[in-house]
């Protein structure tokens, strides 16, 4: 493979079309080789996340920690995420284009450790995940994954400090052994350590059922369903058989969101666990569920107007999330 690079025009651009910055560590020393990538652009009071055009996709800091990102318009600001070796990643909002150099400081982060056991014995080779709890686009710092060693131990380095996280066992990895429930935590200051102690592998649950079309037409081939855990950054995908049957295994006792997509159909509000967003069924799986009946109706779903939602609507959504996951009764068709 041959890669050809063209010279950048940053040296010839007007200062108003360049975002300038310098990445330093917690002692103010320059950080070389840090990756700086924009994830949003701000124009006046409007902010666009993703799908950025006319913006450099990435910058890497030089020996002095300096970087530049080109933009196509004046009077804009970028939101960027910065990652560097042996330091905690961080997001920085509203870096305005122009001659001013922005100082971006990264800390050491927190070391998070623990041990996985099953039947009192260390369990090697299972994947543990750690995900940021704040899912707002301008704040979410993503997830990390690591596999337990021969002693069942795991260790995450440079986790961003002073934030809330959830740690969990990935379902796909734990499936043969059981399941590990999610555990919420809040991390302290940079340079500290968080010992989670022992995470115990427990018996896993099963969710199975049938996908049904209200007009009794046969399902198209190749339909899938996805099941996502409410807190962790973890999901499964199951194939739907020709008769509509599906199954998920290796589930911890937690809250879930169940989704599917069938052309020209949408989830029916007759499903007891129907989410008011119209996109999924939501609820808990605290024991095996073997006959979940998921009903779809013809047509395009009407997206709700959240500006019209009342406190009663939001309370209803929260109750459904905390209730057992249920589909449509067998008496409900059209």
C-alpha positions as CSV (number, residue, x, y, z in Angstrom):
1,X,0.0,0.0,0.0
2,X,1.3,3.4,-0.9
3,X,0.0,6.5,1.0
4,X,0.5,9.9,-0.5
5,X,0.3,13.0,1.7
6,X,-0.4,16.5,0.5
7,X,1.1,19.5,2.3
8,X,-1.4,21.3,4.6
9,X,-2.2,24.9,3.9
10,X,-2.2,25.9,7.6
11,X,0.8,28.1,7.1
12,X,-1.1,30.1,4.4
13,X,-4.5,30.3,6.1
14,X,-5.8,33.4,7.8
15,X,-5.5,33.1,11.7
16,X,-9.3,33.2,12.0
17,X,-9.5,29.8,10.2
18,X,-7.1,28.0,12.6
19,X,-7.8,26.6,16.1
20,X,-4.5,26.7,18.1
21,X,-3.7,24.8,21.3
22,X,-1.0,23.4,23.5
23,X,-1.4,20.1,25.5
24,X,0.4,20.0,28.8
25,X,0.4,17.5,31.8
26,X,-0.6,18.3,35.3
27,X,2.8,19.9,36.0
28,X,2.6,22.1,33.0
29,X,5.1,20.2,30.9
30,X,4.4,19.8,27.1
31,X,2.9,16.6,26.0
32,X,4.3,15.4,22.6
33,X,2.4,12.9,20.4
34,X,-1.1,13.7,21.9
35,X,-4.0,13.1,19.5
36,X,-6.5,15.9,19.3
37,X,-9.7,15.2,17.3
38,X,-12.8,17.5,17.0
39,X,-16.2,15.9,17.7
40,X,-18.4,19.0,17.5
41,X,-18.4,22.5,16.0
42,X,-20.1,25.6,17.6
43,X,-21.5,28.4,15.5
44,X,-23.1,31.1,17.6
45,X,-25.6,29.4,19.9
46,X,-25.8,26.2,17.7
47,X,-23.6,23.2,18.2
48,X,-23.3,20.3,15.7
49,X,-22.0,16.9,16.9
50,X,-20.5,14.6,14.3
51,X,-20.7,14.9,10.5
52,X,-18.2,17.8,10.6
53,X,-17.2,19.2,7.2
54,X,-14.4,21.6,6.4
55,X,-12.7,20.7,9.7
56,X,-9.4,18.8,10.1
57,X,-10.2,15.4,11.4
58,X,-7.1,15.0,13.6
59,X,-4.0,16.8,14.9
60,X,-1.0,15.4,16.7
61,X,1.0,17.6,19.1
62,X,4.7,18.4,18.3
63,X,7.6,18.3,20.8
64,X,6.3,21.5,22.4
65,X,2.8,20.1,22.8
66,X,1.4,22.4,20.2
67,X,-1.2,21.6,17.6
68,X,-3.4,23.3,14.9
69,X,-6.7,22.4,13.4
70,X,-8.0,24.1,10.3
71,X,-11.7,25.2,10.0
72,X,-13.6,26.5,6.9
73,X,-15.4,29.4,8.5
74,X,-14.7,32.3,10.8
75,X,-16.3,32.8,14.2
76,X,-16.5,29.1,15.0
77,X,-15.3,27.0,17.9
78,X,-14.4,23.3,18.2
79,X,-15.1,20.8,20.9
80,X,-12.2,18.4,21.0
81,X,-11.1,15.2,22.7
82,X,-7.5,14.7,23.6
83,X,-5.7,11.4,24.3
84,X,-2.1,10.8,25.2
85,X,0.0,7.9,26.4
86,X,0.0,7.5,30.2
87,X,-2.4,10.3,30.8
88,X,-6.2,10.4,31.2
89,X,-8.2,11.4,28.1
90,X,-10.3,14.5,28.4
91,X,-12.8,16.6,26.4
92,X,-12.5,20.3,26.0
93,X,-15.4,22.6,24.8
94,X,-15.5,25.8,22.8
95,X,-11.9,26.2,21.5
96,X,-12.4,29.4,19.4
97,X,-10.6,29.7,16.1
98,X,-8.1,32.7,16.0
99,X,-4.7,33.7,17.1
100,X,-5.3,32.8,20.8
101,X,-3.5,29.6,21.9
102,X,-5.6,27.4,24.1
103,X,-4.0,25.5,27.0
104,X,-5.3,21.9,27.4
105,X,-4.2,20.1,30.5
106,X,-4.3,16.4,31.1
107,X,-4.0,14.6,34.4
108,X,-2.7,11.1,35.4
109,X,-6.2,9.8,36.0
110,X,-7.1,7.0,38.4
111,X,-6.0,3.4,38.6
112,X,-8.9,1.0,38.9
113,X,-8.3,-2.7,39.9
114,X,-10.2,-5.7,40.9
115,X,-10.4,-9.5,40.7
116,X,-13.0,-11.9,39.2
117,X,-13.8,-15.2,40.9
118,X,-16.2,-18.1,40.2
119,X,-17.0,-20.6,43.0
120,X,-14.3,-18.9,45.1
121,X,-11.6,-19.5,42.5
122,X,-9.9,-16.8,40.3
123,X,-11.2,-16.7,36.8
124,X,-8.8,-15.8,34.0
125,X,-9.6,-14.7,30.5
126,X,-12.9,-12.8,30.9
127,X,-13.3,-9.3,29.6
128,X,-14.2,-6.5,32.1
129,X,-15.6,-3.2,30.8
130,X,-15.6,0.2,32.4
131,X,-17.8,3.0,30.9
132,X,-18.4,6.6,31.7
133,X,-21.8,7.2,33.2
134,X,-22.4,10.6,31.7
135,X,-23.8,9.9,28.2
136,X,-24.1,13.5,27.1
137,X,-22.3,13.9,23.8
138,X,-20.2,16.8,25.1
139,X,-19.1,14.8,28.2
140,X,-19.1,11.1,27.4
141,X,-15.6,9.7,27.6
142,X,-16.4,6.3,26.1
143,X,-15.5,2.9,27.5
144,X,-12.4,0.7,28.2
145,X,-12.0,-3.1,28.2
146,X,-9.4,-5.4,29.6
147,X,-9.1,-9.1,30.1
148,X,-8.4,-10.7,33.4
149,X,-4.9,-12.3,33.9
150,X,-4.1,-15.8,35.1
151,X,-4.9,-14.7,38.7
152,X,-8.3,-13.3,37.7
153,X,-7.0,-9.8,38.2
154,X,-7.7,-6.7,36.0
155,X,-6.3,-3.2,36.1
156,X,-7.4,0.0,34.2
157,X,-4.8,2.8,34.1
158,X,-5.3,6.5,33.5
159,X,-9.1,6.5,33.9
160,X,-10.3,10.2,33.9
161,X,-10.7,11.4,37.5
162,X,-13.6,12.9,39.4
163,X,-16.2,11.1,37.3
164,X,-18.9,8.4,37.7
165,X,-18.4,5.1,36.0
166,X,-19.9,1.6,35.8
167,X,-17.7,-1.6,35.8
168,X,-19.1,-4.8,34.4
169,X,-18.4,-8.2,32.8
170,X,-19.0,-8.2,29.0
171,X,-21.8,-10.7,28.3
172,X,-20.2,-12.3,25.3
173,X,-17.0,-13.0,27.3
174,X,-18.8,-14.2,30.5
175,X,-21.4,-16.3,28.7
176,X,-19.7,-19.7,29.3
177,X,-19.2,-19.0,33.0
178,X,-22.3,-17.0,34.0
179,X,-22.6,-13.2,34.3
180,X,-21.2,-10.3,36.3
181,X,-23.6,-7.6,37.4
182,X,-22.8,-3.9,36.7
183,X,-21.3,-1.9,39.6
184,X,-21.5,1.9,39.8
185,X,-18.7,3.9,41.3
186,X,-17.3,7.4,41.5
187,X,-13.6,8.0,41.1
188,X,-11.5,10.5,43.1
189,X,-8.7,12.8,42.2
190,X,-5.8,12.3,39.7
191,X,-3.1,9.9,41.0
192,X,-5.4,7.9,43.3
193,X,-6.3,4.2,43.2
194,X,-9.7,2.5,43.3
195,X,-9.8,-1.2,44.4
196,X,-13.1,-2.8,43.5
197,X,-12.2,-6.0,45.4
198,X,-13.9,-9.2,44.2
199,X,-16.4,-9.3,41.3
200,X,-18.3,-12.6,41.6
201,X,-19.4,-14.6,38.5
202,X,-23.1,-15.4,39.1
203,X,-25.6,-17.6,37.3
204,X,-26.8,-16.0,34.0
205,X,-30.3,-15.5,32.8
206,X,-32.0,-16.2,29.5
207,X,-34.5,-14.0,27.5
208,X,-36.4,-15.7,24.7
209,X,-39.6,-15.0,22.8
210,X,-41.2,-14.4,19.4
211,X,-41.4,-11.4,17.1
212,X,-44.9,-11.1,15.7
213,X,-46.4,-8.9,12.9
214,X,-49.9,-7.6,13.7
215,X,-51.1,-8.3,10.1
216,X,-49.9,-12.0,10.4
217,X,-47.6,-11.6,7.4
218,X,-44.4,-13.7,7.4
219,X,-41.3,-12.0,8.6
220,X,-38.6,-11.0,6.1
221,X,-35.3,-13.0,6.3
222,X,-32.3,-11.6,8.0
223,X,-34.1,-9.8,10.8
224,X,-32.1,-9.2,14.0
225,X,-32.8,-8.0,17.5
226,X,-30.4,-6.2,19.8
227,X,-30.4,-6.2,23.6
228,X,-28.5,-3.5,25.4
229,X,-27.8,-3.1,29.1
230,X,-29.1,0.1,30.6
231,X,-25.9,1.2,32.4
232,X,-23.0,-0.7,30.8
233,X,-21.7,-0.2,27.3
234,X,-22.6,-3.7,26.4
235,X,-25.1,-5.4,24.1
236,X,-26.0,-8.6,22.2
237,X,-27.4,-9.3,18.8
238,X,-29.7,-12.3,18.1
239,X,-30.9,-13.6,14.8
240,X,-34.7,-14.0,14.4
241,X,-35.8,-17.3,13.0
242,X,-38.4,-17.7,10.2
243,X,-41.1,-18.3,12.8
244,X,-40.1,-15.2,14.7
245,X,-38.3,-16.9,17.6
246,X,-35.2,-15.4,19.2
247,X,-33.1,-15.9,22.3
248,X,-30.5,-14.1,24.3
249,X,-28.3,-15.9,26.9
250,X,-25.6,-14.9,29.5
251,X,-27.6,-12.1,31.0
252,X,-27.0,-10.5,34.4
253,X,-30.0,-9.4,36.4
254,X,-30.3,-5.8,35.2
255,X,-32.3,-3.4,33.1
256,X,-32.3,-3.7,29.3
257,X,-33.4,-2.1,26.1
258,X,-34.7,-4.3,23.3
259,X,-34.8,-3.1,19.7
260,X,-35.4,-4.5,16.2
261,X,-36.0,-3.1,12.8
262,X,-38.4,-4.6,10.2
263,X,-39.0,-2.6,7.0
264,X,-42.4,-0.9,6.9
265,X,-43.2,-1.9,10.5
266,X,-42.7,-0.4,14.0
267,X,-42.9,-1.4,17.6
268,X,-46.5,-1.4,18.8
269,X,-47.5,0.7,21.8
270,X,-49.5,-2.4,22.9
271,X,-46.2,-3.9,24.2
272,X,-46.4,-3.4,27.9
273,X,-42.8,-2.3,28.1
274,X,-43.1,0.1,25.1
275,X,-40.6,3.0,25.6
276,X,-42.3,6.3,24.9
277,X,-39.5,7.2,22.5
278,X,-41.0,4.6,20.2
279,X,-37.6,3.0,19.6
280,X,-37.5,0.1,22.0
281,X,-38.9,-2.0,24.8
282,X,-37.4,-1.2,28.2
283,X,-37.5,-3.2,31.5
284,X,-35.6,-5.5,33.8
285,X,-34.7,-9.1,33.4
286,X,-34.4,-10.5,37.0
287,X,-35.3,-14.1,36.1
288,X,-35.5,-16.2,32.9
289,X,-38.1,-14.9,30.5
290,X,-39.1,-17.6,28.0
291,X,-42.1,-16.3,26.1
292,X,-41.7,-12.6,25.4
293,X,-44.1,-11.6,22.6
294,X,-42.9,-8.6,20.7
295,X,-45.6,-7.1,18.6
296,X,-44.9,-4.9,15.5
297,X,-47.5,-2.9,13.5
298,X,-47.4,-1.7,9.9
299,X,-46.4,1.9,9.2
300,X,-43.8,4.5,10.2
301,X,-43.7,5.3,13.9
302,X,-44.5,8.8,15.0
303,X,-41.6,10.3,16.9
304,X,-42.7,11.9,20.2
305,X,-42.4,15.6,20.8
306,X,-40.4,15.7,24.0
307,X,-41.0,19.4,24.4
308,X,-44.6,18.4,25.2
309,X,-43.7,15.7,27.7
310,X,-44.9,16.3,31.2
311,X,-43.4,15.0,34.5
312,X,-46.1,12.3,34.4
313,X,-44.7,11.1,31.0
314,X,-41.2,10.9,32.3
315,X,-42.3,9.1,35.5
316,X,-44.1,6.6,33.3
317,X,-40.9,6.0,31.3
318,X,-39.0,5.5,34.6
319,X,-41.5,3.0,36.0
320,X,-41.3,0.9,32.8
321,X,-37.5,0.8,33.0
322,X,-37.7,-0.5,36.6
323,X,-40.4,-3.0,35.9
324,X,-40.0,-6.5,34.4
325,X,-39.6,-6.5,30.6
326,X,-42.9,-7.5,29.0
327,X,-44.2,-7.7,25.5
328,X,-47.8,-7.7,24.1
329,X,-50.5,-10.0,25.5
330,X,-51.4,-12.8,23.2
331,X,-54.9,-11.3,22.8
332,X,-53.4,-8.1,21.3
333,X,-53.0,-8.3,17.5
334,X,-54.2,-5.3,15.4
